[in-house]
Amino acid sequence: MSLRKAIEEVRQKTYSEKMQEELEPIEEATNMYTDDITGFQIDRFAGKKGPSFQINYGRGKGKFIQIPKTDMKRVITQMTKAMNAK
């Protein structure tokens, strides 16, 4: 393989890069829910593993949890079980 051909191959976009361009992008840090009284906020953002959620809590103390959308249902189920445990 010639050097020029190898360079051109590297320059071409991969299949996943092409597919990512076709997908509708998520606006960075779209607010989904805010409760100013308790200092609780849920934002949706473009994470490394795809769409994700960030849960901010603690009234400006910088406390947050980031959860990929694919794990959200499981996390909610397990947190509900933990809260109801005696």
N, CA, C and O atoms as a Tinker XYZ file with bonds, in Angstrom:
   344  protein
     1  N      0.853000   -1.176000    0.000000    73     2
     2  CA     0.000000    0.000000    0.000000    64     1     3
     3  C      0.898000    1.237000    0.000000    63     2     4     5
     4  O      1.870000    1.317000    0.751000    81     3
     5  N      0.557000    2.181000   -0.843000    73     3     6
     6  CA     1.356000    3.397000   -0.916000    64     5     7
     7  C      1.048000    4.307000    0.278000    63     6     8     9
     8  O     -0.006000    4.197000    0.906000    81     7
     9  N      1.966000    5.182000    0.568000    73     7    10
    10  CA     1.806000    6.122000    1.674000    64     9    11
    11  C      0.610000    7.040000    1.428000    63    10    12    13
    12  O     -0.161000    7.314000    2.348000    81    11
    13  N      0.454000    7.512000    0.201000    73    11    14
    14  CA    -0.673000    8.401000   -0.126000    64    13    15
    15  C     -2.013000    7.707000    0.105000    63    14    16    17
    16  O     -2.945000    8.299000    0.649000    81    15
    17  N     -2.095000    6.456000   -0.312000    73    15    18
    18  CA    -3.342000    5.715000   -0.134000    64    17    19
    19  C     -3.639000    5.501000    1.357000    63    18    20    21
    20  O     -4.789000    5.600000    1.783000    81    19
    21  N     -2.612000    5.210000    2.134000    73    19    22
    22  CA    -2.781000    5.018000    3.584000    64    21    23
    23  C     -3.249000    6.314000    4.253000    63    22    24    25
    24  O     -4.129000    6.282000    5.113000    81    23
    25  N     -2.670000    7.444000    3.866000    73    23    26
    26  CA    -3.062000    8.737000    4.426000    64    25    27
    27  C     -4.516000    9.050000    4.072000    63    26    28    29
    28  O     -5.281000    9.516000    4.917000    81    27
    29  N     -4.892000    8.792000    2.819000    73    27    30
    30  CA    -6.268000    9.047000    2.379000    64    29    31
    31  C     -7.263000    8.161000    3.141000    63    30    32    33
    32  O     -8.365000    8.598000    3.473000    81    31
    33  N     -6.868000    6.931000    3.409000    73    31    34
    34  CA    -7.733000    6.015000    4.145000    64    33    35
    35  C     -7.977000    6.520000    5.571000    63    34    36    37
    36  O     -9.090000    6.430000    6.090000    81    35
    37  N     -6.937000    7.044000    6.187000    73    35    38
    38  CA    -7.056000    7.580000    7.544000    64    37    39
    39  C     -7.928000    8.836000    7.554000    63    38    40    41
    40  O     -8.679000    9.065000    8.501000    81    39
    41  N     -7.828000    9.644000    6.504000    73    39    42
    42  CA    -8.602000   10.882000    6.428000    64    41    43
    43  C    -10.092000   10.643000    6.250000    63    42    44    45
    44  O    -10.904000   11.468000    6.669000    81    43
    45  N    -10.466000    9.526000    5.635000    73    43    46
    46  CA   -11.878000    9.246000    5.412000    64    45    47
    47  C    -12.575000    9.005000    6.747000    63    46    48    49
    48  O    -12.002000    8.429000    7.672000    81    47
    49  N    -13.805000    9.452000    6.824000    73    47    50
    50  CA   -14.561000    9.298000    8.055000    64    49    51
    51  C    -14.974000    7.840000    8.228000    63    50    52    53
    52  O    -15.267000    7.139000    7.260000    81    51
    53  N    -14.988000    7.410000    9.472000    73    51    54
    54  CA   -15.434000    6.055000    9.768000    64    53    55
    55  C    -16.952000    5.988000    9.668000    63    54    56    57
    56  O    -17.623000    7.019000    9.618000    81    55
    57  N    -17.479000    4.800000    9.641000    73    55    58
    58  CA   -18.930000    4.605000    9.565000    64    57    59
    59  C    -19.628000    5.267000   10.749000    63    58    60    61
    60  O    -20.655000    5.922000   10.570000    81    59
    61  N    -19.085000    5.105000   11.960000    73    59    62
    62  CA   -19.728000    5.695000   13.140000    64    61    63
    63  C    -19.695000    7.221000   13.098000    63    62    64    65
    64  O    -20.630000    7.868000   13.570000    81    63
    65  N    -18.633000    7.807000   12.538000    73    63    66
    66  CA   -18.581000    9.263000   12.399000    64    65    67
    67  C    -19.649000    9.750000   11.421000    63    66    68    69
    68  O    -20.291000   10.773000   11.660000    81    67
    69  N    -19.840000    9.021000   10.323000    73    67    70
    70  CA   -20.873000    9.383000    9.357000    64    69    71
    71  C    -22.257000    9.266000    9.978000    63    70    72    73
    72  O    -23.097000   10.145000    9.782000    81    71
    73  N    -22.507000    8.189000   10.729000    73    71    74
    74  CA   -23.805000    7.989000   11.371000    64    73    75
    75  C    -24.058000    9.062000   12.423000    63    74    76    77
    76  O    -25.188000    9.532000   12.558000    81    75
    77  N    -23.043000    9.453000   13.161000    73    75    78
    78  CA   -23.187000   10.474000   14.195000    64    77    79
    79  C    -23.610000   11.801000   13.583000    63    78    80    81
    80  O    -24.400000   12.531000   14.182000    81    79
    81  N    -23.096000   12.126000   12.401000    73    79    82
    82  CA   -23.470000   13.366000   11.728000    64    81    83
    83  C    -24.936000   13.357000   11.316000    63    82    84    85
    84  O    -25.583000   14.403000   11.292000    81    83
    85  N    -25.463000   12.169000   10.991000    73    83    86
    86  CA   -26.853000   12.055000   10.569000    64    85    87
    87  C    -27.829000   12.167000   11.732000    63    86    88    89
    88  O    -28.963000   12.610000   11.550000    81    87
    89  N    -27.400000   11.770000   12.919000    73    87    90
    90  CA   -28.270000   11.836000   14.082000    64    89    91
    91  C    -28.489000   13.287000   14.494000    63    90    92    93
    92  O    -27.606000   14.130000   14.337000    81    91
    93  N    -29.667000   13.562000   15.018000    73    91    94
    94  CA   -29.952000   14.914000   15.491000    64    93    95
    95  C    -29.161000   15.147000   16.779000    63    94    96    97
    96  O    -29.309000   14.384000   17.733000    81    95
    97  N    -28.338000   16.170000   16.823000    73    95    98
    98  CA   -27.527000   16.397000   18.014000    64    97    99
    99  C    -28.375000   16.869000   19.206000    63    98   100   101
   100  O    -29.399000   17.531000   19.037000    81    99
   101  N    -27.924000   16.515000   20.394000    73    99   102
   102  CA   -28.580000   16.973000   21.615000    64   101   103
   103  C    -27.967000   18.311000   21.985000    63   102   104   105
   104  O    -26.746000   18.466000   21.959000    81   103
   105  N    -28.797000   19.268000   22.325000    73   103   106
   106  CA   -28.267000   20.539000   22.785000    64   105   107
   107  C    -27.528000   20.282000   24.088000    63   106   108   109
   108  O    -28.013000   19.548000   24.949000    81   107
   109  N    -26.379000   20.875000   24.229000    73   107   110
   110  CA   -25.569000   20.655000   25.410000    64   109   111
   111  C    -26.292000   21.166000   26.646000    63   110   112   113
   112  O    -26.755000   22.307000   26.679000    81   111
   113  N    -26.385000   20.328000   27.643000    73   111   114
   114  CA   -26.982000   20.656000   28.945000    64   113   115
   115  C    -28.395000   21.213000   28.824000    63   114   116   117
   116  O    -28.663000   22.332000   29.261000    81   115
   117  N    -29.288000   20.444000   28.239000    73   115   118
   118  CA   -30.695000   20.819000   28.169000    64   117   119
   119  C    -31.330000   20.544000   29.522000    63   118   120   121
   120  O    -31.309000   19.412000   30.004000    81   119
   121  N    -31.896000   21.578000   30.135000    73   119   122
   122  CA   -32.516000   21.418000   31.444000    64   121   123
   123  C    -33.819000   20.653000   31.313000    63   122   124   125
   124  O    -34.675000   21.009000   30.503000    81   123
   125  N    -33.974000   19.595000   32.116000    73   123   126
   126  CA   -35.187000   18.775000   32.075000    64   125   127
   127  C    -36.097000   19.065000   33.269000    63   126   128   129
   128  O    -37.320000   18.980000   33.152000    81   127
   129  N    -35.503000   19.407000   34.419000    73   127   130
   130  CA   -36.285000   19.649000   35.627000    64   129   131
   131  C    -35.463000   20.491000   36.591000    63   130   132   133
   132  O    -34.256000   20.290000   36.723000    81   131
   133  N    -36.118000   21.439000   37.268000    73   131   134
   134  CA   -35.447000   22.267000   38.268000    64   133   135
   135  C    -36.375000   22.493000   39.450000    63   134   136   137
   136  O    -37.553000   22.800000   39.271000    81   135
   137  N    -35.845000   22.343000   40.655000    73   135   138
   138  CA   -36.563000   22.671000   41.882000    64   137   139
   139  C    -35.639000   23.601000   42.670000    63   138   140   141
   140  O    -34.727000   23.142000   43.358000    81   139
   141  N    -35.881000   24.904000   42.564000    73   139   142
   142  CA   -35.016000   25.894000   43.206000    64   141   143
   143  C    -35.084000   25.834000   44.726000    63   142   144   145
   144  O    -34.119000   26.193000   45.400000    81   143
   145  N    -36.195000   25.392000   45.267000    73   143   146
   146  CA   -36.351000   25.349000   46.728000    64   145   147
   147  C    -35.380000   24.354000   47.351000    63   146   148   149
   148  O    -34.743000   24.649000   48.362000    81   147
   149  N    -35.269000   23.172000   46.743000    73   147   150
   150  CA   -34.380000   22.145000   47.297000    64   149   151
   151  C    -33.002000   22.131000   46.636000    63   150   152   153
   152  O    -32.104000   21.424000   47.094000    81   151
   153  N    -32.828000   22.898000   45.573000    73   151   154
   154  CA   -31.541000   22.921000   44.882000    64   153   155
   155  C    -31.301000   21.656000   44.078000    63   154   156   157
   156  O    -30.182000   21.144000   44.036000    81   155
   157  N    -32.340000   21.155000   43.445000    73   155   158
   158  CA   -32.276000   19.905000   42.683000    64   157   159
   159  C    -32.528000   20.206000   41.214000    63   158   160   161
   160  O    -33.455000   20.945000   40.882000    81   159
   161  N    -31.702000   19.634000   40.321000    73   159   162
   162  CA   -31.838000   19.908000   38.889000    64   161   163
   163  C    -31.413000   18.681000   38.099000    63   162   164   165
   164  O    -30.451000   18.005000   38.463000    81   163
   165  N    -32.138000   18.390000   37.008000    73   163   166
   166  CA   -31.768000   17.299000   36.108000    64   165   167
   167  C    -31.539000   17.891000   34.718000    63   166   168   169
   168  O    -32.401000   18.581000   34.174000    81   167
   169  N    -30.363000   17.609000   34.153000    73   167   170
   170  CA   -29.999000   18.084000   32.819000    64   169   171
   171  C    -29.710000   16.888000   31.921000    63   170   172   173
   172  O    -29.206000   15.866000   32.386000    81   171
   173  N    -30.024000   17.013000   30.647000    73   171   174
   174  CA   -29.659000   16.012000   29.640000    64   173   175
   175  C    -28.488000   16.590000   28.856000    63   174   176   177
   176  O    -28.478000   17.776000   28.529000    81   175
   177  N    -27.504000   15.749000   28.557000    73   175   178
   178  CA   -26.348000   16.226000   27.801000    64   177   179
   179  C    -25.774000   15.106000   26.946000    63   178   180   181
   180  O    -26.121000   13.939000   27.129000    81   179
   181  N    -24.898000   15.458000   26.016000    73   179   182
   182  CA   -24.240000   14.479000   25.154000    64   181   183
   183  C    -23.021000   13.936000   25.872000    63   182   184   185
   184  O    -21.980000   14.591000   25.916000    81   183
   185  N    -23.143000   12.755000   26.430000    73   183   186
   186  CA   -22.041000   12.128000   27.153000    64   185   187
   187  C    -21.158000   11.299000   26.240000    63   186   188   189
   188  O    -21.424000   11.183000   25.044000    81   187
   189  N    -20.115000   10.727000   26.801000    73   187   190
   190  CA   -19.178000    9.909000   26.026000    64   189   191
   191  C    -19.845000    8.651000   25.484000    63   190   192   193
   192  O    -19.482000    8.170000   24.410000    81   191
   193  N    -20.829000    8.109000   26.228000    73   191   194
   194  CA   -21.513000    6.880000   25.814000    64   193   195
   195  C    -22.875000    7.173000   25.210000    63   194   196   197
   196  O    -23.742000    6.300000   25.196000    81   195
   197  N    -23.079000    8.381000   24.715000    73   195   198
   198  CA   -24.364000    8.762000   24.141000    64   197   199
   199  C    -25.132000    9.671000   25.089000    63   198   200   201
   200  O    -24.559000   10.210000   26.036000    81   199
   201  N    -26.434000    9.847000   24.838000    73   199   202
   202  CA   -27.233000   10.739000   25.686000    64   201   203
   203  C    -27.135000   10.335000   27.159000    63   202   204   205
   204  O    -27.223000    9.154000   27.494000    81   203
   205  N    -26.954000   11.319000   28.025000    73   203   206
   206  CA   -26.798000   11.069000   29.457000    64   205   207
   207  C    -27.561000   12.113000   30.254000    63   206   208   209
   208  O    -27.993000   13.135000   29.721000    81   207
   209  N    -27.717000   11.836000   31.540000    73   207   210
   210  CA   -28.367000   12.764000   32.449000    64   209   211
   211  C    -27.398000   13.139000   33.559000    63   210   212   213
   212  O    -26.590000   12.325000   34.005000    81   211
   213  N    -27.499000   14.389000   33.996000    73   211   214
   214  CA   -26.728000   14.836000   35.147000    64   213   215
   215  C    -27.716000   15.316000   36.195000    63   214   216   217
   216  O    -28.552000   16.179000   35.925000    81   215
   217  N    -27.618000   14.754000   37.393000    73   215   218
   218  CA   -28.470000   15.140000   38.508000    64   217   219
   219  C    -27.631000   16.007000   39.434000    63   218   220   221
   220  O    -26.654000   15.541000   40.021000    81   219
   221  N    -28.023000   17.276000   39.560000    73   219   222
   222  CA   -27.328000   18.227000   40.426000    64   221   223
   223  C    -28.132000   18.365000   41.720000    63   222   224   225
   224  O    -29.356000   18.491000   41.684000    81   223
   225  N    -27.451000   18.341000   42.841000    73   223   226
   226  CA   -28.122000   18.482000   44.129000    64   225   227
   227  C    -27.203000   19.200000   45.100000    63   226   228   229
   228  O    -25.998000   19.289000   44.865000    81   227
   229  N    -27.753000   19.706000   46.174000    73   227   230
   230  CA   -26.917000   20.302000   47.210000    64   229   231
   231  C    -26.797000   21.808000   47.173000    63   230   232   233
   232  O    -25.871000   22.353000   47.775000    81   231
   233  N    -27.688000   22.506000   46.494000    73   231   234
   234  CA   -27.718000   23.973000   46.470000    64   233   235
   235  C    -26.360000   24.614000   46.194000    63   234   236   237
   236  O    -25.804000   25.286000   47.062000    81   235
   237  N    -25.829000   24.412000   45.002000    73   235   238
   238  CA   -24.619000   25.094000   44.565000    64   237   239
   239  C    -23.327000   24.592000   45.168000    63   238   240   241
   240  O    -22.309000   25.278000   45.081000    81   239
   241  N    -23.333000   23.413000   45.779000    73   239   242
   242  CA   -22.109000   22.878000   46.373000    64   241   243
   243  C    -21.325000   22.003000   45.397000    63   242   244   245
   244  O    -20.340000   21.369000   45.774000    81   243
   245  N    -21.773000   21.974000   44.137000    73   243   246
   246  CA   -21.057000   21.209000   43.124000    64   245   247
   247  C    -21.248000   19.711000   43.221000    63   246   248   249
   248  O    -20.412000   18.954000   42.727000    81   247
   249  N    -22.326000   19.262000   43.845000    73   247   250
   250  CA   -22.588000   17.834000   43.951000    64   249   251
   251  C    -23.433000   17.401000   42.761000    63   250   252   253
   252  O    -24.465000   18.007000   42.472000    81   251
   253  N    -22.987000   16.339000   42.064000    73   251   254
   254  CA   -23.739000   15.862000   40.914000    64   253   255
   255  C    -23.438000   14.394000   40.652000    63   254   256   257
   256  O    -22.426000   13.856000   41.102000    81   255
   257  N    -24.352000   13.755000   39.905000    73   255   258
   258  CA   -24.210000   12.372000   39.470000    64   257   259
   259  C    -24.494000   12.363000   37.978000    63   258   260   261
   260  O    -25.469000   12.971000   37.536000    81   259
   261  N    -23.656000   11.680000   37.184000    73   259   262
   262  CA   -23.890000   11.553000   35.746000    64   261   263
   263  C    -24.233000   10.102000   35.430000    63   262   264   265
   264  O    -23.516000    9.181000   35.820000    81   263
   265  N    -25.356000    9.912000   34.708000    73   263   266
   266  CA   -25.843000    8.568000   34.392000    64   265   267
   267  C    -26.175000    8.490000   32.904000    63   266   268   269
   268  O    -26.954000    9.304000   32.407000    81   267
   269  N    -25.593000    7.515000   32.176000    73   267   270
   270  CA   -25.968000    7.337000   30.776000    64   269   271
   271  C    -27.452000    6.975000   30.665000    63   270   272   273
   272  O    -27.991000    6.291000   31.535000    81   271
   273  N    -28.105000    7.432000   29.604000    73   271   274
   274  CA   -29.529000    7.177000   29.419000    64   273   275
   275  C    -29.827000    5.679000   29.435000    63   274   276   277
   276  O    -30.871000    5.263000   29.939000    81   275
   277  N    -28.933000    4.878000   28.897000    73   275   278
   278  CA   -29.144000    3.432000   28.837000    64   277   279
   279  C    -29.202000    2.791000   30.222000    63   278   280   281
   280  O    -29.761000    1.704000   30.366000    81   279
   281  N    -28.639000    3.436000   31.241000    73   279   282
   282  CA   -28.630000    2.898000   32.610000    64   281   283
   283  C    -29.679000    3.538000   33.511000    63   282   284   285
   284  O    -29.863000    3.101000   34.647000    81   283
   285  N    -30.365000    4.558000   33.028000    73   283   286
   286  CA   -31.246000    5.357000   33.878000    64   285   287
   287  C    -32.359000    4.532000   34.519000    63   286   288   289
   288  O    -32.595000    4.658000   35.721000    81   287
   289  N    -33.043000    3.696000   33.750000    73   287   290
   290  CA   -34.155000    2.905000   34.294000    64   289   291
   291  C    -33.666000    1.981000   35.406000    63   290   292   293
   292  O    -34.324000    1.850000   36.439000    81   291
   293  N    -32.518000    1.342000   35.200000    73   291   294
   294  CA   -31.963000    0.424000   36.198000    64   293   295
   295  C    -31.568000    1.176000   37.472000    63   294   296   297
   296  O    -31.802000    0.690000   38.579000    81   295
   297  N    -30.974000    2.353000   37.317000    73   295   298
   298  CA   -30.565000    3.157000   38.470000    64   297   299
   299  C    -31.789000    3.582000   39.288000    63   298   300   301
   300  O    -31.778000    3.497000   40.516000    81   299
   301  N    -32.842000    4.040000   38.603000    73   299   302
   302  CA   -34.058000    4.462000   39.305000    64   301   303
   303  C    -34.670000    3.287000   40.057000    63   302   304   305
   304  O    -35.082000    3.438000   41.207000    81   303
   305  N    -34.734000    2.114000   39.421000    73   303   306
   306  CA   -35.291000    0.924000   40.068000    64   305   307
   307  C    -34.505000    0.562000   41.323000    63   306   308   309
   308  O    -35.095000    0.294000   42.370000    81   307
   309  N    -33.189000    0.553000   41.224000    73   307   310
   310  CA   -32.357000    0.168000   42.366000    64   309   311
   311  C    -32.397000    1.210000   43.481000    63   310   312   313
   312  O    -32.373000    0.852000   44.658000    81   311
   313  N    -32.459000    2.497000   43.126000    73   311   314
   314  CA   -32.546000    3.536000   44.160000    64   313   315
   315  C    -33.886000    3.459000   44.883000    63   314   316   317
   316  O    -33.949000    3.673000   46.093000    81   315
   317  N    -34.959000    3.156000   44.150000    73   315   318
   318  CA   -36.277000    2.999000   44.772000    64   317   319
   319  C    -36.250000    1.820000   45.747000    63   318   320   321
   320  O    -36.780000    1.925000   46.853000    81   319
   321  N    -35.646000    0.714000   45.356000    73   319   322
   322  CA   -35.525000   -0.449000   46.253000    64   321   323
   323  C    -34.727000   -0.088000   47.501000    63   322   324   325
   324  O    -35.090000   -0.483000   48.609000    81   323
   325  N    -33.643000    0.659000   47.325000    73   323   326
   326  CA   -32.805000    1.041000   48.476000    64   325   327
   327  C    -33.573000    1.966000   49.427000    63   326   328   329
   328  O    -33.443000    1.847000   50.646000    81   327
   329  N    -34.371000    2.883000   48.876000    73   327   330
   330  CA   -35.134000    3.794000   49.718000    64   329   331
   331  C    -36.221000    3.056000   50.490000    63   330   332   333
   332  O    -36.536000    3.442000   51.616000    81   331
   333  N    -36.805000    2.002000   49.913000    73   331   334
   334  CA   -37.882000    1.262000   50.546000    64   333   335
   335  C    -37.406000    0.145000   51.454000    63   334   336   337
   336  O    -38.214000   -0.472000   52.148000    81   335
   337  N    -36.107000   -0.127000   51.461000    73   335   338
   338  CA   -35.548000   -1.201000   52.298000    64   337   339
   339  C    -35.646000   -0.824000   53.771000    63   338   340   341
   340  O    -35.509000    0.340000   54.146000    81   339
   341  N    -35.884000   -1.827000   54.583000    73   339   342
   342  CA   -35.992000   -1.580000   56.046000    64   341   343
   343  C    -34.805000   -2.117000   56.769000    63   342   344
   344  O    -34.723000   -2.002000   57.992000    81   343
